[in-house]
């Protein structure tokens, strides 16, 4: 069994979800008492939040690259990042290691294509929606057009993600 490395902590909510889903998928495939061999490097979300909200992408790239190296040194055979937003610096943190990286767009796009869709909505933090790093990969690699909300709607979604969802606050609204 391969050891999966997870760059987590951005947020702990997402990290816990990935951990749970990976273990359930491994158990469905292998049965019995099997779960995944998983290494998690949980980053300090306050550091990530500061970098993202202040557009400090070089600093974010350095920080995440260090964590990717630690996953590789810890024995991960491949790794993923639970944050759509941090994929903005994926080229930098993947260059810091020799193990394969599972880019969040690729399995998502494969599922979109399998469903026969070519045009879908993208919701996320403001950088994930506003900047082109995700949209361009969806389009160039898979021919999928991503639709995004208006800028005021992006601002509200960004606030909800950072101030509520990342803190485990899930309201009916």
Order of alpha helices (4+ residues) and beta strands (2+ residues): beta-alpha-beta-alpha-alpha-beta-alpha-beta-alpha-beta-alpha-alpha-beta-alpha
